[in-house]
Amino acid sequence: MSDTYIGQIAGYFVKLLNMKEGDIVSIPVNGKIHLFTVSGKYKYRKDLKVEKIAHAVPIDTSSEVIVNLEELDFLNSTPTFKRAVQNRSTIISLDPYAEQINSLIE
């Protein structure tokens, strides 16, 4: 295992552990961004180990906001924000884009 890979895994868990209630998560799926509000702290869910999603942060599914990626062009979204919310490779902080995310939710 390379040092880079180990660093990426460590960074993943640090970000999961730092998520708190009220934070917003962005999940890109099929040309759309799904925004959810975090409803609790990180928890290891042994019951979800088989599905390989045991490391979880609970979300409030009733808070879901769905935005088509094409709509971002019309909502004054910057190109860097659009690339950031489409990122599926890891957990990244979208703090620099808080204002743009809040405008999507409202």
C-alpha positions as CSV (number, residue, x, y, z in Angstrom):
1,M,0.0,0.0,0.0
2,S,1.5,3.4,-1.0
3,D,1.8,6.3,1.4
4,T,-0.5,8.3,-0.9
5,Y,-3.2,5.7,-0.6
6,I,-2.9,5.5,3.2
7,G,-3.1,9.3,3.3
8,Q,-6.3,9.3,1.2
9,I,-7.9,6.7,3.5
10,A,-6.9,8.7,6.6
11,G,-8.2,11.9,5.1
12,Y,-11.5,10.1,4.3
13,F,-12.0,9.2,7.9
14,V,-11.0,12.5,9.3
15,K,-13.7,14.2,7.1
16,L,-16.3,11.6,8.1
17,L,-15.5,12.2,11.8
18,N,-15.7,15.9,11.4
19,M,-19.1,16.0,9.9
20,K,-21.7,17.3,12.2
21,E,-25.5,17.7,12.4
22,G,-26.6,20.5,10.0
23,D,-23.8,20.0,7.5
24,I,-24.8,19.5,3.9
25,V,-23.6,16.6,1.8
26,S,-23.7,16.5,-2.0
27,I,-24.1,13.2,-3.9
28,P,-23.8,13.3,-7.7
29,V,-26.0,10.7,-9.5
30,N,-26.8,10.6,-13.2
31,G,-26.3,14.2,-14.1
32,K,-28.0,15.5,-10.9
33,I,-26.7,16.7,-7.5
34,H,-28.6,15.4,-4.5
35,L,-28.1,17.6,-1.4
36,F,-29.0,16.3,2.1
37,T,-28.6,17.6,5.6
38,V,-26.5,15.6,8.0
39,S,-28.6,14.5,10.9
40,G,-26.0,13.0,13.3
41,K,-22.4,11.9,13.8
42,Y,-20.4,9.2,12.0
43,K,-21.2,5.7,13.0
44,Y,-19.8,2.3,11.9
45,R,-22.8,0.2,10.8
46,K,-21.8,-3.4,11.0
47,D,-25.2,-4.4,9.5
48,L,-24.2,-2.6,6.3
49,K,-20.8,-4.2,6.0
50,V,-21.9,-6.6,3.3
51,E,-23.0,-3.7,1.1
52,K,-19.6,-2.0,1.7
53,I,-21.3,1.1,3.1
54,A,-20.7,0.4,6.8
55,H,-19.0,3.7,7.4
56,A,-21.9,6.1,7.5
57,V,-23.1,9.5,8.4
58,P,-26.9,9.7,8.9
59,I,-28.8,12.1,6.6
60,D,-32.2,13.6,6.8
61,T,-33.8,12.2,3.6
62,S,-36.7,14.6,3.9
63,S,-34.2,17.5,3.4
64,E,-33.3,16.3,-0.1
65,V,-32.8,18.9,-2.8
66,I,-32.2,17.7,-6.3
67,V,-30.5,20.0,-8.9
68,N,-29.7,19.1,-12.5
69,L,-26.1,19.8,-13.4
70,E,-27.3,21.9,-16.4
71,E,-29.1,24.2,-14.0
72,L,-25.9,25.1,-12.3
73,D,-24.9,27.1,-15.4
74,F,-28.0,29.3,-14.9
75,L,-27.5,29.7,-11.1
76,N,-24.3,31.7,-11.2
77,S,-22.3,28.7,-10.2
78,T,-18.6,28.9,-10.8
79,P,-16.8,26.2,-12.9
80,T,-14.8,25.1,-9.9
81,F,-18.0,24.6,-7.9
82,K,-19.5,22.6,-10.6
83,R,-16.5,20.3,-10.8
84,A,-16.4,20.0,-7.0
85,V,-20.0,18.9,-6.6
86,Q,-19.5,16.3,-9.4
87,N,-16.6,14.7,-7.6
88,R,-17.4,11.1,-6.6
89,S,-13.8,9.9,-6.0
90,T,-13.7,10.9,-2.3
91,I,-15.1,13.0,0.4
92,I,-14.1,16.7,-0.1
93,S,-15.0,19.8,1.8
94,L,-17.3,22.1,-0.1
95,D,-16.9,24.9,2.5
96,P,-15.6,27.4,0.0
97,Y,-18.9,27.0,-1.9
98,A,-21.2,27.4,1.1
99,E,-22.9,30.5,-0.4
100,Q,-23.6,28.7,-3.7
101,I,-24.9,25.6,-1.9
102,N,-27.2,27.7,0.3
103,S,-28.6,29.4,-2.8
104,L,-29.4,25.9,-4.3
105,I,-31.2,24.9,-1.2
106,E,-33.3,28.0,-1.0
